């Protein structure tokens, strides 16, 4: 596949959108701070994925999936983490694709699984700087426009609407039923930006989310329910990612059952 054709695919368009957001967010957060972290996350992940793909396919293949994983890891982790934390996290994400699989696809979102795993090793902080939380309100419009475009291109609109609708419905119910101060932060930056970025670029991950619209609605609702439950019970920084992993497990189970029934 030529570069021009690749950049017109959903994965290529996602890379363009993430790259644009990274450049914009980096100018706000300071490239002297985030630049090294992006390189530390992306380059080792691409090298190790390229080596694995070459061994499997007997030819060199551009590791676009590792590039996506590395970018997402770097854009979520706090830029104040040591550079090697980004490296280890992104490499764990790439390796997880080949360890936990169902047939030809990985079960768990690589970035989400790696970020949760290294949280317990390094006690990492997650600032979601790539979601533009520290910039002007215009940046939120850019995030919304880029995210909506990608969601349309990968055909995951039901999953995103189900997640955002259920997630903020639960937060609103919780505010009325209990202490509203506990959930107020979910409606402000950086949590609002994080939820949108998460919905647009992680909930929609094609290999780990369902293709059919009916299944997408269930998937998005499970992400929301599990994420909000993690927020209420655990309160850890990775509550969104934990919810996605629960939904990934459900999707993997659904695929196994579907495969068994079609034999």
C-alpha positions in Angstrom: 0.0 0.0 0.0 1.3 3.4 -0.9 1.6 6.2 1.7 -1.1 8.2 0.0 -3.5 5.3 0.1 -2.6 4.4 3.7 -3.3 8.0 4.9 -6.8 7.7 3.4 -7.6 4.6 5.5 -9.3 4.8 8.9 -5.9 4.0 10.6 -4.1 6.6 8.5 -6.7 9.3 9.2 -6.6 8.5 12.9 -2.8 9.0 12.8 -3.2 12.3 11.1 -5.8 13.4 13.7 -3.7 12.3 16.6 -0.6 13.9 15.1 -2.4 17.2 14.7 -3.7 17.1 18.3 -0.2 16.2 19.5 1.4 19.1 17.7 -1.3 21.5 19.0 -1.2 20.1 22.6 2.6 20.1 22.5 2.7 23.8 21.7 0.6 24.4 24.8 2.3 22.0 27.2 5.8 22.8 25.8 7.7 20.6 23.4 10.8 20.8 25.5 8.8 18.8 28.1 6.6 16.5 25.9 8.9 16.0 22.9 11.2 13.5 24.4 8.3 11.6 25.9 6.6 11.2 22.6 9.8 9.9 21.0 10.5 7.6 24.0 7.0 6.1 23.6 6.8 5.9 19.9 10.2 4.8 18.6 10.9 1.7 20.8 7.3 0.5 20.2 7.6 0.8 16.5 11.0 -0.9 16.5 9.8 -3.9 18.5 6.6 -4.2 16.5 8.4 -4.0 13.2 10.7 -6.8 14.3 7.8 -9.0 15.3 5.8 -8.3 12.1 8.9 -9.1 10.0 9.3 -12.4 11.8 5.6 -13.3 11.2 5.1 -12.0 7.7 8.7 -12.5 6.4 8.8 -9.0 5.1 9.1 -5.5 6.5 5.8 -3.8 7.3 5.3 -0.3 8.6 4.2 -0.7 12.3 1.3 1.8 12.2 -0.4 0.1 15.1 2.7 0.6 17.3 2.8 4.3 16.2 -0.8 4.7 17.3 -0.2 2.9 20.6 2.9 5.0 21.4 1.2 8.3 20.6 -1.8 7.5 22.8 0.4 6.4 25.7 2.5 9.5 25.4 -0.6 11.8 25.1 -2.2 10.3 28.3 0.8 9.9 30.7 1.9 13.0 32.5 5.0 14.5 30.8 6.6 14.8 34.2 7.0 11.0 34.3 10.5 9.7 33.6 11.0 9.1 29.9 11.6 5.3 30.4 8.0 5.0 31.8 6.6 5.9 28.4 9.0 3.5 26.7 8.1 0.5 29.0 4.4 1.3 28.8 4.2 1.5 25.0 6.3 -1.7 24.6 4.0 -3.6 27.0 1.1 -2.3 24.9 2.7 -3.6 21.6 3.6 -7.0 23.1 0.1 -7.4 24.6 -1.3 -7.5 21.1 0.5 -10.8 20.4 -0.1 -12.3 23.8 -3.9 -11.8 24.4 -5.6 -12.6 21.0 -8.7 -14.2 19.6 -7.9 -15.5 16.1 -6.4 -12.6 14.1 -7.2 -9.7 16.5 -6.0 -8.6 19.9 -8.6 -8.7 22.7 -7.6 -5.6 24.8 -6.9 -2.1 23.7 -3.0 -2.1 23.9 -2.6 1.4 25.3 -5.3 0.9 27.9 -3.9 -2.4 29.1 -0.4 -1.1 29.3 -1.3 2.1 31.1 -3.3 0.2 33.8 -0.4 -2.3 34.2 2.3 0.2 34.6 0.2 2.3 37.0 0.8 -0.3 39.6 4.5 -0.6 38.8 5.4 3.1 38.6 2.4 4.7 40.3 2.1 6.9 37.1 0.1 10.1 36.8 -2.1 10.6 33.8 -2.6 14.2 32.7 -4.2 13.5 29.2 -2.3 16.5 27.9 -2.9 15.3 24.4 -6.7 16.0 24.9 -5.8 19.8 25.0 -7.1 20.4 28.6 -4.6 23.3 29.2 -5.5 25.3 26.1 -8.3 27.8 25.2 -11.9 26.7 24.7 -11.3 26.8 20.9 -9.1 23.8 21.4 -12.1 21.9 22.7 -13.8 22.6 19.4 -10.8 21.3 17.5 -10.9 18.1 19.6 -14.6 17.7 18.9 -14.2 18.2 15.2 -11.2 15.9 14.8 -12.9 13.2 17.0 -16.2 13.4 15.2 -14.5 13.0 11.9 -12.7 9.9 13.0 -15.7 8.4 14.7 -17.6 8.8 11.4 -14.8 7.3 9.3 -14.4 4.2 11.5 -18.2 3.8 11.7 -18.4 3.8 15.5 -21.0 6.5 16.2 -23.3 4.3 18.3 -20.5 3.2 20.6 -19.4 6.8 21.2 -22.9 8.1 21.8 -23.8 5.1 24.1 -20.6 5.7 26.1 -20.9 9.5 26.5 -24.7 9.3 27.1 -24.5 6.6 29.7 -21.4 8.0 31.4 -22.7 11.5 31.9 -26.2 10.2 32.7 -24.6 8.2 35.6 -22.6 11.3 36.7 -25.8 13.4 36.7 -27.8 10.9 38.6 -25.0 10.6 41.1 -24.8 14.4 41.5 -28.5 14.5 42.4 -28.5 11.4 44.6 -25.3 12.2 46.5 -22.6 14.8 46.8 -22.4 16.8 43.5 -18.9 18.0 44.4 -17.7 14.4 43.9 -18.6 14.3 40.2 -18.3 18.0 39.4 -14.7 17.5 38.1 -16.0 15.1 35.4 -17.7 18.1 33.7 -14.5 20.3 33.7 -11.0 20.0 32.2 -9.0 17.9 32.3 -11.6 15.2 32.9 -14.0 16.4 30.3 -11.3 16.5 27.6 -10.1 13.1 28.7 -13.5 11.6 28.4 -13.9 13.0 24.8 -10.4 11.9 23.7 -11.0 8.5 25.2 -14.4 8.1 23.5 -13.1 9.3 20.1 -9.8 7.4 19.9 -9.9 4.5 22.3 -13.5 3.3 22.6 -13.6 3.3 18.8 -10.5 1.0 18.3 -11.6 -1.3 15.5 -9.8 -4.5 16.5 -11.1 -4.4 20.1 -14.7 -3.0 19.6 -17.7 -4.6 17.7 -18.5 -3.6 14.1 -22.3 -4.0 14.3 -24.3 -1.0 15.6 -26.4 -3.0 18.0 -23.3 -4.5 19.6 -21.7 -1.1 19.7 -24.5 0.3 21.8 -24.0 -2.5 24.3 -20.3 -2.1 24.2 -20.4 1.7 24.8 -22.8 1.3 27.7 -20.6 -1.4 29.3 -17.6 1.0 29.0 -19.6 3.8 30.7 -21.0 1.5 33.5 -17.6 -0.1 34.2 -15.8 3.3 34.1 -18.2 5.0 36.4 -18.1 2.0 38.8 -14.3 2.2 38.9 -14.5 5.9 39.5 -16.8 5.4 42.5 -15.2 2.3 43.9 -11.5 2.6 43.1 -11.1 6.3 42.4 -7.8 5.6 40.5 -6.7 7.8 37.7 -7.2 5.0 35.2 -10.9 4.5 35.8 -11.8 5.2 32.1 -9.2 2.7 30.9 -10.5 0.1 33.4 -14.0 0.4 32.0 -12.7 -0.1 28.5 -10.8 -3.2 29.5 -14.0 -4.7 31.0 -15.8 -4.0 27.7 -13.0 -5.4 25.7 -13.3 -8.6 27.7 -17.0 -8.7 27.0 -16.4 -8.2 23.3 -13.8 -11.0 23.3 -16.3 -13.3 25.0 -19.0 -12.3 22.5 -16.7 -13.2 19.6 -15.9 -16.6 21.1 -19.6 -17.4 21.5 -20.4 -16.2 18.0 -17.6 -18.3 16.6 -18.8 -21.4 18.5 -22.4 -20.9 17.3 -21.4 -20.5 13.6 -19.4 -23.7 13.4 
